Amino acid sequence: MASTTGNGLLRTSVIALMMVGSGFVMAQVATSQEAAKPQLSKEEERKLNEFRAELEIGRNMAGRLITYYGEYNDEPLNAYLNLVGNYVAQQGPFADRRYMIKLLNSESVNAFACPGGYILITMGALRQGENEAELAAILGHESAHVGNRHMMKTLLTMDKEKLDSAAKAPSLKPDPAIASRMRKRVEVTEQSEAAKTLARYLGTTAVPGLSVVAAAKAGLGLILEKGLDHKLEFEADQEGVKYAIAAGYDPRAMSNFLGRLVARAKLLNTKTLEKTHPKPADRRAKVDQLLVQLKADTITGAKGVERFVSMQKRLPAAPASAESKKSGAPAKAPKREPAEGK
């Protein structure tokens, strides 16, 4: 009896020592992992927090735009847009960035760049393209906005009065069916712990009390009503053209696309584009000047017609009503299964 008890105590002691030893080793591993973590300087931490804020603001803006317009879901088409957009963006100075590109269910001709890498292009813009080179130039323009942080820098330099004014500008009245699907997603973003942490960071900027949601609403005002400084739009055009050329595309693609917008001005829904961008004719003139500087006539680039047209055909039939084109209301895409073999 005594020996059995002794053996039991011995086993208990050994188990206890193993547990303590295991805990000690785990503590050592955790301590070494903590020690291995790079110690960020205040400037590095500031940049990291700013980038996190940029992502959160962009996610919020993109979510609201998708809530309003709706997203046209076609897996092969979406993959194609992301393939072209990310490839072109990698030719610029911000090759480490990655982009999420979505197709908006709208017949207006436009594309939007939200901070952090969220790019949204409308069905209307995709319909007006004639080849992949033009798509590459458009997405290059938007990725230039993101990479150069045009929106983020603009928001951080606006005073409270300008931010409040911009936030009140967009009158988004979402499609109820779309809003019901998206509401939970947007609310989670606004109330997330990340958003609260970033709000504290944004509160230390030049605009006291600036939050992720306030910045996102002001950003929407700029995108949909007021627009960025025209100098930034011209810069994005030129950078986008350079990215597309570096990717091997036809140098004149952006000029051709803008020229088409000018020629079809009375037929297209470009209301938001005209409010927020320089005139297409002025943009084209600036692009043409750049092409002369780059000696574009000596550059041979691909147009990529076949692949682009095959993807363009995946879009639903365009609405026949002229009123729907004028209104700018979200288009109602018919339900359909993706075509096989494409």
C-alpha positions as CSV (number, residue, x, y, z in Angstrom):
1,M,0.0,0.0,0.0
2,A,2.8,2.3,1.0
3,S,4.8,1.5,-2.2
4,T,1.8,2.0,-4.4
5,T,1.2,5.4,-2.9
6,G,4.9,6.2,-3.3
7,N,4.7,5.2,-7.0
8,G,1.6,7.4,-7.5
9,L,3.4,10.3,-5.9
10,L,6.4,9.7,-8.1
11,R,4.3,9.6,-11.3
12,T,2.5,12.8,-10.2
13,S,5.8,14.5,-9.5
14,V,7.2,13.4,-12.9
15,I,4.1,14.7,-14.7
16,A,4.2,17.9,-12.8
17,L,7.9,18.4,-13.7
18,M,7.1,17.7,-17.3
19,M,4.3,20.2,-17.3
20,V,6.5,22.8,-15.6
21,G,9.3,22.0,-18.0
22,S,7.0,22.2,-21.0
23,G,5.7,25.5,-19.8
24,F,9.2,26.8,-19.3
25,V,10.1,25.8,-22.9
26,M,7.0,27.4,-24.3
27,A,7.7,30.6,-22.3
28,Q,11.2,30.6,-23.7
29,V,9.9,30.1,-27.3
30,A,7.4,32.9,-26.8
31,T,10.1,35.2,-25.4
32,S,12.4,34.4,-28.2
33,Q,9.7,35.1,-30.8
34,E,8.9,38.4,-29.1
35,A,12.6,39.2,-29.2
36,A,12.7,38.3,-32.9
37,K,10.0,40.7,-33.8
38,P,11.5,43.8,-35.5
39,Q,11.3,46.9,-33.3
40,L,9.6,49.6,-35.4
41,S,10.7,53.2,-35.1
42,K,8.0,55.8,-34.5
43,E,8.2,56.8,-38.1
44,E,7.8,53.2,-39.3
45,E,4.9,52.6,-36.9
46,R,3.3,55.8,-38.2
47,K,3.6,54.6,-41.8
48,L,2.2,51.2,-40.9
49,N,-0.8,52.7,-39.1
50,E,-1.4,55.1,-42.0
51,F,-1.4,52.2,-44.5
52,R,-3.9,50.3,-42.3
53,A,-6.1,53.4,-42.2
54,E,-5.8,53.7,-46.0
55,L,-7.0,50.0,-46.4
56,E,-9.9,50.5,-44.0
57,I,-11.0,53.7,-45.7
58,G,-10.8,52.2,-49.1
59,R,-12.7,49.1,-48.0
60,N,-15.4,51.2,-46.6
61,M,-15.6,53.4,-49.7
62,A,-15.7,50.4,-52.1
63,G,-18.3,48.7,-50.0
64,R,-20.6,51.7,-50.2
65,L,-20.1,52.0,-54.0
66,I,-21.0,48.4,-54.5
67,T,-24.0,48.8,-52.2
68,Y,-25.2,51.6,-54.4
69,Y,-24.4,50.3,-57.9
70,G,-24.3,46.6,-57.3
71,E,-21.7,44.2,-58.5
72,Y,-21.9,42.3,-61.7
73,N,-20.7,38.8,-60.7
74,D,-19.1,36.8,-63.5
75,E,-16.1,34.8,-62.3
76,P,-14.1,34.5,-65.6
77,L,-14.7,38.2,-66.3
78,N,-13.7,39.2,-62.8
79,A,-10.6,37.1,-63.0
80,Y,-9.7,38.7,-66.3
81,L,-10.0,42.2,-64.9
82,N,-7.8,41.4,-62.0
83,L,-5.3,39.7,-64.2
84,V,-4.9,42.7,-66.5
85,G,-5.1,45.3,-63.8
86,N,-2.6,43.7,-61.5
87,Y,-0.2,43.0,-64.3
88,V,-0.3,46.6,-65.6
89,A,0.1,48.0,-62.0
90,Q,3.2,45.9,-61.5
91,Q,5.0,47.8,-64.3
92,G,4.9,51.0,-62.2
93,P,6.9,52.0,-59.1
94,F,4.4,50.4,-56.7
95,A,4.9,46.8,-57.8
96,D,4.5,45.4,-54.3
97,R,0.9,46.5,-54.1
98,R,-2.0,44.2,-54.9
99,Y,-5.4,45.3,-56.2
100,M,-8.9,44.1,-55.9
101,I,-10.9,44.9,-59.1
102,K,-14.7,44.6,-59.3
103,L,-17.2,45.3,-62.1
104,L,-20.0,47.6,-61.1
105,N,-23.5,47.0,-62.4
106,S,-23.9,50.4,-64.0
107,E,-24.1,51.7,-67.5
108,S,-22.4,55.0,-66.7
109,V,-18.9,55.3,-68.1
110,N,-16.6,55.5,-65.2
111,A,-14.0,53.8,-62.9
112,F,-13.2,54.4,-59.3
113,A,-10.0,54.1,-57.3
114,C,-10.4,53.7,-53.6
115,P,-7.4,53.9,-51.2
116,G,-5.5,50.8,-50.4
117,G,-6.0,49.0,-53.8
118,Y,-9.8,48.8,-54.4
119,I,-10.6,49.5,-58.1
120,L,-14.1,49.5,-59.4
121,I,-15.0,49.8,-63.1
122,T,-18.4,50.1,-64.6
123,M,-20.0,47.9,-67.3
124,G,-20.5,51.1,-69.3
125,A,-16.8,51.8,-69.4
126,L,-16.1,48.2,-70.4
127,R,-18.6,48.4,-73.2
128,Q,-16.8,51.4,-74.7
129,G,-13.5,49.7,-74.9
130,E,-12.4,48.0,-78.1
131,N,-9.4,46.1,-76.9
132,E,-7.3,45.0,-73.9
133,A,-4.8,47.8,-74.4
134,E,-7.5,50.3,-73.6
135,L,-8.6,48.4,-70.6
136,A,-5.0,48.2,-69.4
137,A,-4.6,52.0,-69.8
138,I,-7.9,52.6,-67.8
139,L,-6.8,50.3,-65.0
140,G,-3.3,51.8,-65.1
141,H,-4.9,55.2,-64.5
142,E,-6.7,53.9,-61.5
143,S,-3.7,52.0,-60.0
144,A,-1.7,55.2,-60.4
145,H,-4.2,57.0,-58.2
146,V,-3.9,54.3,-55.6
147,G,-0.1,53.9,-55.7
148,N,0.5,57.7,-55.5
149,R,-2.1,57.9,-52.7
150,H,-3.9,60.7,-54.4
151,M,-7.2,60.2,-52.5
152,M,-5.5,59.6,-49.1
153,K,-3.2,62.6,-49.4
154,T,-6.2,64.8,-50.4
155,L,-8.3,63.6,-47.4
156,L,-5.4,64.2,-44.9
157,T,-4.9,67.8,-46.1
158,M,-8.6,68.8,-46.0
159,D,-9.8,70.7,-43.0
160,K,-12.9,69.7,-41.0
161,E,-15.2,72.1,-42.9
162,K,-14.1,70.7,-46.3
163,L,-14.4,67.1,-45.1
164,D,-17.9,67.8,-43.8
165,S,-18.9,69.5,-47.0
166,A,-17.5,66.6,-49.1
167,A,-19.2,64.0,-46.9
168,K,-22.6,65.6,-47.5
169,A,-22.2,65.7,-51.3
170,P,-23.0,62.2,-52.4
171,S,-26.7,61.4,-52.4
172,L,-26.5,57.6,-52.6
173,K,-29.8,55.9,-52.7
174,P,-29.0,52.2,-52.9
175,D,-31.1,49.6,-54.6
176,P,-33.0,48.1,-51.6
177,A,-32.3,44.5,-52.7
178,I,-28.6,45.2,-52.9
179,A,-28.5,47.2,-49.7
180,S,-30.2,44.4,-47.7
181,R,-27.4,42.0,-48.8
182,M,-24.6,44.5,-48.1
183,R,-25.8,46.2,-44.9
184,K,-24.3,43.7,-42.5
185,R,-21.0,43.8,-44.3
186,V,-20.8,47.6,-44.1
187,E,-21.9,47.8,-40.4
188,V,-19.2,45.3,-39.4
189,T,-16.6,47.4,-41.1
190,E,-17.8,50.6,-39.4
191,Q,-17.9,49.0,-35.9
192,S,-14.8,46.7,-36.2
193,E,-12.0,46.9,-33.7
194,A,-9.7,47.8,-36.5
195,A,-11.8,50.8,-37.4
196,K,-11.8,52.0,-33.8
197,T,-8.0,51.6,-33.6
198,L,-7.5,53.5,-36.9
199,A,-9.9,56.2,-35.8
200,R,-7.6,56.9,-32.9
201,Y,-4.7,57.1,-35.3
202,L,-6.6,59.4,-37.7
203,G,-7.5,61.6,-34.7
204,T,-3.8,62.4,-34.3
205,T,-3.6,63.8,-37.9
206,A,-4.1,67.4,-38.9
207,V,-7.9,66.9,-38.7
208,P,-8.9,66.3,-35.1
209,G,-11.8,63.8,-34.8
210,L,-11.3,62.3,-38.3
211,S,-12.6,58.7,-38.4
212,V,-12.5,56.0,-40.9
213,V,-16.2,56.4,-41.7
214,A,-16.0,60.2,-41.9
215,A,-13.0,59.9,-44.2
216,A,-14.7,57.3,-46.4
217,K,-17.8,59.5,-46.7
218,A,-15.7,62.5,-47.7
219,G,-13.9,60.3,-50.2
220,L,-17.2,59.3,-51.8
221,G,-18.0,63.0,-52.1
222,L,-14.8,63.5,-54.0
223,I,-15.3,60.5,-56.2
224,L,-18.9,61.2,-57.1
225,E,-19.3,64.9,-56.9
226,K,-16.3,67.2,-56.5
227,G,-13.5,65.1,-57.9
228,L,-9.8,65.2,-57.2
229,D,-7.5,68.1,-58.3
230,H,-7.4,68.0,-62.1
231,K,-3.6,67.9,-61.9
232,L,-3.9,64.5,-60.2
233,E,-6.2,63.2,-63.0
234,F,-3.7,64.3,-65.7
235,E,-0.9,62.7,-63.7
236,A,-2.8,59.4,-63.4
237,D,-3.5,59.5,-67.1
238,Q,0.2,59.9,-67.9
239,E,1.3,57.3,-65.4
240,G,-1.4,54.8,-66.6
241,V,-0.2,55.2,-70.2
242,K,3.4,54.6,-69.1
243,Y,2.4,51.4,-67.1
244,A,0.5,50.1,-70.1
245,I,3.3,50.7,-72.5
246,A,5.8,49.0,-70.1
247,A,3.4,46.0,-70.0
248,G,3.6,45.7,-73.8
249,Y,0.4,47.4,-74.9
250,D,-0.4,49.7,-77.7
251,P,0.8,53.2,-76.7
252,R,-2.2,55.0,-78.3
253,A,-4.8,53.0,-76.4
254,M,-5.7,55.7,-73.8
255,S,-5.8,58.4,-76.5
256,N,-8.1,56.3,-78.6
257,F,-10.4,55.5,-75.7
258,L,-10.7,59.2,-74.7
259,G,-11.3,60.2,-78.4
260,R,-14.2,57.7,-78.5
261,L,-15.7,59.4,-75.4
262,V,-15.5,62.7,-77.1
263,A,-17.1,61.4,-80.3
264,R,-19.9,59.7,-78.5
265,A,-20.5,62.3,-75.8
266,K,-24.2,62.8,-76.6
267,L,-24.9,59.1,-76.6
268,L,-23.1,58.1,-73.4
269,N,-23.9,58.5,-69.7
270,T,-20.8,60.4,-68.5
271,K,-22.5,62.7,-66.0
272,T,-20.4,61.7,-63.0
273,L,-17.2,61.4,-65.1
274,E,-17.7,65.0,-66.4
275,K,-18.3,66.4,-62.9
276,T,-15.2,64.8,-61.4
277,H,-12.6,64.8,-64.2
278,P,-11.2,67.2,-66.8
279,K,-12.9,67.1,-70.1
280,P,-12.0,64.0,-72.2
281,A,-10.7,66.3,-75.0
282,D,-8.3,68.0,-72.6
283,R,-7.2,64.7,-71.2
284,R,-6.6,63.3,-74.7
285,A,-4.5,66.4,-75.6
286,K,-2.3,65.9,-72.6
287,V,-1.9,62.2,-73.4
288,D,-1.0,63.0,-77.0
289,Q,1.7,65.4,-75.8
290,L,3.2,62.6,-73.6
291,L,3.1,60.2,-76.6
292,V,5.2,62.7,-78.6
293,Q,7.7,62.9,-75.7
294,L,7.9,59.1,-75.5
295,K,8.3,58.8,-79.3
296,A,5.3,56.4,-79.3
297,D,5.4,56.1,-83.1
298,T,8.5,54.0,-82.6
299,I,6.9,51.7,-80.0
300,T,5.1,48.6,-81.1
301,G,2.5,47.3,-78.6
302,A,-0.2,44.7,-78.5
303,K,-3.9,45.6,-78.7
304,G,-5.3,42.3,-77.5
305,V,-8.6,42.4,-79.3
306,E,-9.6,38.8,-79.3
307,R,-9.4,38.1,-75.6
308,F,-11.0,41.4,-74.7
309,V,-13.9,40.9,-77.1
310,S,-14.5,37.4,-75.8
311,M,-14.7,38.7,-72.3
312,Q,-16.8,41.7,-73.3
313,K,-19.4,39.4,-74.7
314,R,-20.0,38.0,-71.2
315,L,-21.7,41.3,-70.3
316,P,-25.5,41.3,-70.3
317,A,-27.3,43.1,-73.2
318,A,-27.1,46.8,-72.9
319,P,-30.4,48.5,-71.9
320,A,-32.2,49.8,-75.0
321,S,-33.9,52.7,-73.1
322,A,-32.3,56.1,-73.6
323,E,-33.8,57.1,-70.3
324,S,-31.8,54.5,-68.4
325,K,-28.7,55.9,-70.0
326,K,-29.5,59.4,-68.9
327,S,-30.6,58.6,-65.4
328,G,-27.4,57.0,-64.2
329,A,-29.4,54.6,-62.1
330,P,-27.9,51.2,-61.4
331,A,-28.6,48.8,-64.3
332,K,-30.6,45.7,-63.6
333,A,-28.6,42.8,-65.0
334,P,-30.5,39.7,-65.9
335,K,-29.6,36.5,-64.2
336,R,-27.6,34.1,-66.4
337,E,-25.1,31.3,-66.1
338,P,-21.6,31.9,-67.4
339,A,-21.1,30.6,-70.9
340,E,-19.3,27.3,-71.1
341,G,-15.9,27.0,-72.7
342,K,-14.9,30.6,-72.2
